[in-house]
């Protein structure tokens, strides 16, 4: 049985593809960012060997990799072909293609793009929390019996390390299946490096790689991989039109939640809170500044409307975790 769970909140939309009660894919769209397929108007800012940079009216810089005859300063219509992607220490710019004219209005709407994305997953969506689906991502580790699969983002890509007790072939067989699950669950793209427990037998290495392929059949994202070498290393390259869930959670950090994620989650907590009186949001100073910024005004208003109460933001350098929301009378 397949279901779609949606878990929307001010500024951040979440959805999950659920099979037999188990989340198999998580999708996120954040309204502060340009979305895949979104269209807009910009100005050609400069041309470089790596491509042409287009500036939008909201100050974003977009990259056009194909050549254009349009001169610098020209106004152009564009469509997003790859979203901006945060990696440890840097952000890869959003990529676009040029359009001959402005698109029909529905193509511009983030709402329409999100609804189309949900429709592509399957049946009608129902409202349900998917918060538990982030636990393994935040821990950076999946434990299956005596087998431990640890993973971490790097500038080069996502790296998996496998450890366990007992036969190397049995450990790797468990890991191969679990890693394919995690790649699909968190919508991971680009480079993936897997460090299996080393095995001398080439036949066994081939079996593990084939098990990885078999477990990947249900994942619609295309990929290519190398064979597993004598040291246990296998490289996988997957399509990457959007940031993965890990990219969105951690931003330019390696394993700590980004300021944006902390802000979105606190806003979500306000919107979902119950009780009477002002919602007091305590956050680290950087997150507090973000929450009170002009760019987040619409989401603050939406959170207040959903909570049925006003909110105040308190900056605290010693705030634990990603902060908290206090309700005067719960």
C-alpha positions as CSV (number, residue, x, y, z in Angstrom):
1,X,0.0,0.0,0.0
2,X,1.4,3.4,-1.0
3,X,0.5,6.8,0.6
4,X,1.7,10.3,0.4
5,X,2.1,12.2,3.7
6,X,2.5,16.0,3.5
7,X,3.7,18.0,6.4
8,X,3.6,21.7,5.4
9,X,4.6,24.6,7.6
10,X,5.3,28.3,7.1
11,X,8.3,28.6,4.6
12,X,8.9,24.8,4.4
13,X,6.9,22.1,2.7
14,X,7.7,18.4,3.4
15,X,6.3,15.3,1.9
16,X,7.0,11.6,2.2
17,X,6.3,8.6,0.0
18,X,5.2,5.9,2.3
19,X,5.0,2.2,1.4
20,X,3.3,-0.2,3.8
21,X,3.6,2.3,6.6
22,X,7.3,2.9,6.1
23,X,8.7,6.2,4.7
24,X,10.8,5.5,1.6
25,X,11.3,9.0,0.2
26,X,11.4,12.4,1.8
27,X,10.9,15.6,-0.3
28,X,11.4,19.2,0.9
29,X,10.7,22.5,-0.7
30,X,11.7,25.8,1.0
31,X,10.0,28.9,-0.2
32,X,13.0,31.1,0.3
33,X,14.7,29.4,-2.6
34,X,14.1,29.2,-6.3
35,X,12.5,25.8,-7.1
36,X,13.2,23.4,-10.0
37,X,11.0,24.4,-12.9
38,X,10.3,27.9,-11.5
39,X,10.5,30.7,-14.0
40,X,11.5,34.4,-13.6
41,X,13.1,37.4,-15.1
42,X,16.7,38.6,-14.6
43,X,19.5,40.7,-16.0
44,X,22.7,39.3,-17.6
45,X,25.3,40.5,-15.2
46,X,28.6,39.1,-16.6
47,X,30.0,36.4,-18.9
48,X,32.8,34.1,-17.7
49,X,34.5,30.9,-19.1
50,X,32.3,28.8,-16.8
51,X,29.1,30.4,-18.0
52,X,26.9,33.5,-17.9
53,X,25.7,34.9,-14.6
54,X,22.2,36.3,-14.4
55,X,21.0,38.5,-11.5
56,X,17.4,38.5,-10.3
57,X,15.5,41.4,-8.9
58,X,15.8,39.9,-5.4
59,X,19.6,39.8,-5.6
60,X,20.1,36.1,-6.4
61,X,22.8,35.1,-8.8
62,X,22.0,32.3,-11.3
63,X,24.3,30.4,-13.7
64,X,23.6,29.8,-17.4
65,X,26.0,27.3,-18.6
66,X,24.9,27.4,-22.3
67,X,26.1,30.2,-24.6
68,X,23.9,33.2,-25.2
69,X,24.0,36.0,-27.7
70,X,22.3,38.4,-25.3
71,X,24.6,41.2,-24.2
72,X,25.5,42.1,-20.6
73,X,22.7,44.1,-19.1
74,X,19.9,42.5,-21.2
75,X,16.7,41.4,-19.5
76,X,16.0,37.7,-20.0
77,X,13.3,35.2,-19.1
78,X,14.6,32.0,-17.5
79,X,13.6,28.6,-16.1
80,X,15.4,26.8,-13.2
81,X,17.0,23.6,-14.3
82,X,19.0,22.8,-11.1
83,X,18.3,24.3,-7.7
84,X,21.0,25.9,-5.6
85,X,22.8,23.3,-3.6
86,X,24.6,23.8,-0.2
87,X,27.7,21.7,0.4
88,X,30.2,21.9,3.3
89,X,31.8,25.3,3.1
90,X,30.1,26.5,-0.1
91,X,26.9,26.9,-2.1
92,X,26.7,25.7,-5.7
93,X,24.8,28.3,-7.7
94,X,21.4,27.7,-9.1
95,X,21.4,26.8,-12.8
96,X,19.0,28.0,-15.5
97,X,18.1,27.9,-19.1
98,X,16.7,30.9,-21.1
99,X,13.1,31.0,-22.4
100,X,11.9,33.0,-25.4
101,X,9.1,34.6,-23.5
102,X,7.4,34.7,-20.1
103,X,5.7,31.3,-19.2
104,X,2.1,30.9,-18.3
105,X,1.4,32.1,-14.7
106,X,0.9,28.6,-13.2
107,X,4.4,27.6,-14.0
108,X,5.8,30.4,-11.9
109,X,3.9,29.5,-8.7
110,X,5.7,27.6,-6.0
111,X,2.4,26.2,-4.9
112,X,1.8,24.7,-8.4
113,X,5.3,23.2,-8.6
114,X,4.9,21.6,-5.2
115,X,1.5,20.2,-6.0
116,X,2.8,18.8,-9.3
117,X,5.7,17.2,-7.4
118,X,3.3,15.6,-5.0
119,X,1.1,14.4,-7.8
120,X,4.1,12.7,-9.5
121,X,4.6,10.6,-6.4
122,X,1.3,8.9,-6.5
123,X,-2.1,9.1,-4.8
124,X,-3.7,12.0,-3.0
125,X,-1.7,13.3,-0.1
126,X,-2.9,13.2,3.6
127,X,-1.6,15.4,6.4
128,X,0.8,13.6,8.7
129,X,4.1,14.3,10.5
130,X,7.3,13.0,9.0
131,X,9.6,14.3,11.7
132,X,10.8,10.8,12.6
133,X,12.2,10.4,9.2
134,X,15.1,12.8,10.0
135,X,16.4,10.9,13.0
136,X,19.0,8.8,11.1
137,X,20.1,11.9,9.0
138,X,20.8,13.9,12.1
139,X,22.6,11.0,13.8
140,X,24.7,10.3,10.6
141,X,24.4,6.6,11.4
142,X,22.2,3.6,10.8
143,X,22.5,0.6,13.0
144,X,21.2,-2.8,11.8
145,X,22.1,-5.5,14.4
146,X,25.9,-5.7,14.5
147,X,26.3,-3.7,11.3
148,X,27.0,0.1,11.6
149,X,26.6,2.3,8.5
150,X,28.0,5.8,9.2
151,X,27.8,8.6,6.6
152,X,29.0,12.2,6.3
153,X,28.8,15.0,3.7
154,X,32.1,16.3,2.3
155,X,32.8,18.8,-0.6
156,X,33.5,15.8,-2.8
157,X,30.2,14.0,-1.9
158,X,28.6,11.8,0.6
159,X,30.9,9.2,2.2
160,X,29.6,5.9,3.7
161,X,31.7,3.8,6.1
162,X,30.7,0.3,7.1
163,X,31.7,-1.6,10.2
164,X,30.5,-4.7,11.9
165,X,31.2,-8.0,13.7
166,X,31.6,-11.2,11.8
167,X,31.8,-12.2,8.2
168,X,32.8,-9.4,5.8
169,X,30.5,-10.6,3.0
170,X,27.5,-10.8,5.3
171,X,28.2,-7.3,6.7
172,X,28.5,-5.8,3.2
173,X,25.3,-7.5,2.0
174,X,23.4,-5.8,4.8
175,X,25.1,-2.5,4.2
176,X,24.5,-2.5,0.4
177,X,20.8,-2.8,0.9
178,X,20.6,-0.2,3.7
179,X,22.7,2.3,1.8
180,X,20.4,2.1,-1.2
181,X,17.5,2.7,1.2
182,X,19.2,5.8,2.6
183,X,20.1,7.2,-0.8
184,X,16.5,7.0,-1.9
185,X,15.1,8.1,1.5
186,X,17.1,11.3,1.6
187,X,17.1,11.9,-2.2
188,X,20.9,12.0,-2.4
189,X,22.5,13.0,-5.7
190,X,26.0,13.7,-7.1
191,X,29.0,11.7,-5.8
192,X,28.7,8.9,-3.3
193,X,31.7,7.0,-2.0
194,X,31.1,3.7,-0.2
195,X,33.8,2.1,1.9
196,X,32.8,-1.6,2.3
197,X,34.6,-4.0,4.6
198,X,37.4,-5.3,2.3
199,X,37.0,-8.8,0.8
200,X,39.7,-10.7,-1.1
201,X,37.2,-12.6,-3.3
202,X,36.4,-10.7,-6.5
203,X,33.3,-12.9,-6.9
204,X,32.0,-11.8,-3.6
205,X,32.7,-8.1,-4.4
206,X,30.7,-8.6,-7.6
207,X,27.8,-10.1,-5.7
208,X,27.7,-7.1,-3.3
209,X,27.7,-4.7,-6.2
210,X,24.9,-6.6,-7.9
211,X,22.9,-6.6,-4.6
212,X,23.3,-2.8,-4.6
213,X,21.9,-2.7,-8.1
214,X,19.0,-5.0,-7.3
215,X,18.1,-2.9,-4.2
216,X,18.2,0.3,-6.3
217,X,15.6,-0.9,-8.8
218,X,12.7,0.8,-6.9
219,X,14.6,4.1,-6.8
220,X,13.7,6.1,-9.9
221,X,16.8,8.3,-9.7
222,X,19.4,7.3,-12.4
223,X,22.9,6.4,-11.3
224,X,26.2,4.9,-12.5
225,X,28.7,3.1,-10.3
226,X,32.2,1.5,-10.4
227,X,33.0,-2.0,-9.4
228,X,34.1,-2.6,-5.8
229,X,37.9,-2.6,-5.7
230,X,40.2,-4.7,-3.6
231,X,40.2,-2.1,-0.8
232,X,36.4,-2.2,-0.6
233,X,35.7,1.1,-2.3
234,X,32.8,1.7,-4.7
235,X,32.0,5.1,-6.3
236,X,28.4,5.9,-7.2
237,X,27.3,9.0,-9.2
238,X,23.6,9.9,-9.1
239,X,21.5,12.6,-10.8
240,X,21.2,15.8,-8.7
241,X,18.6,18.3,-9.9
242,X,17.8,19.3,-6.3
243,X,19.6,19.4,-3.0
244,X,19.2,16.3,-0.9
245,X,17.5,16.3,2.4
246,X,21.0,16.2,4.0
247,X,22.0,19.3,2.0
248,X,18.9,21.1,3.2
249,X,19.2,20.1,6.8
250,X,22.9,21.0,7.2
251,X,23.5,23.7,4.6
252,X,27.2,24.6,4.4
253,X,27.9,22.8,7.7
254,X,29.0,19.1,7.8
255,X,26.8,17.7,10.5
256,X,25.2,20.6,12.4
257,X,21.8,21.9,11.5
258,X,22.0,25.1,9.5
259,X,20.7,28.4,10.8
260,X,17.9,28.2,8.2
261,X,16.9,24.7,9.3
262,X,16.8,25.8,12.9
263,X,14.6,28.8,11.9
264,X,12.2,26.8,9.8
265,X,11.8,24.2,12.6
266,X,11.2,26.8,15.2
267,X,8.6,28.5,13.0
268,X,7.0,25.1,12.5
269,X,6.9,24.6,16.3
270,X,5.1,27.9,16.7
271,X,2.6,27.1,14.0
272,X,1.9,23.7,15.6
273,X,1.8,24.9,19.2
274,X,-1.3,24.8,21.4
275,X,-2.3,26.8,24.4
276,X,-2.9,30.5,25.3
277,X,-0.7,33.5,25.2
278,X,2.3,34.7,23.4
279,X,4.7,32.2,21.9
280,X,8.2,32.9,23.1
281,X,10.8,31.6,20.7
282,X,14.3,31.2,22.1
283,X,17.2,30.8,19.6
284,X,20.8,31.4,19.1
285,X,21.5,35.1,18.0
286,X,22.1,34.2,14.4
287,X,18.9,32.2,14.1
288,X,17.0,34.9,16.1
289,X,18.2,37.5,13.6
290,X,17.0,35.4,10.7
291,X,13.6,34.8,12.3
292,X,13.1,38.6,12.7
293,X,14.4,39.5,9.2
294,X,12.2,41.2,6.6
295,X,12.5,38.2,4.3
296,X,10.8,36.0,6.9
297,X,7.9,38.4,7.7
298,X,5.3,36.4,5.7
299,X,6.2,33.2,7.4
300,X,6.1,34.8,10.8
301,X,2.6,36.1,10.0
302,X,1.5,32.6,8.8
303,X,2.9,31.0,12.0
304,X,1.1,33.5,14.2
305,X,-2.1,33.0,12.3
306,X,-1.9,29.2,12.7
307,X,-1.0,29.4,16.4
308,X,-3.7,31.9,17.0
309,X,-1.3,34.0,19.1
310,X,1.5,36.4,18.7
311,X,5.2,35.4,18.9
312,X,8.3,37.1,20.3
313,X,11.9,36.1,19.5
314,X,14.5,36.0,22.2
315,X,18.2,35.7,21.3
316,X,20.3,33.4,23.7
317,X,23.8,32.4,22.9
318,X,23.4,29.4,25.3
319,X,20.2,28.1,23.7
320,X,20.3,24.3,23.6
321,X,19.7,22.3,20.5
322,X,18.0,24.4,17.8
323,X,16.2,26.5,20.4
324,X,12.6,26.1,21.8
325,X,9.1,27.6,21.8
326,X,7.5,28.4,25.1
327,X,3.7,28.8,25.4
328,X,2.5,31.0,28.3
329,X,-0.4,28.7,29.1
330,X,-0.5,25.2,27.7
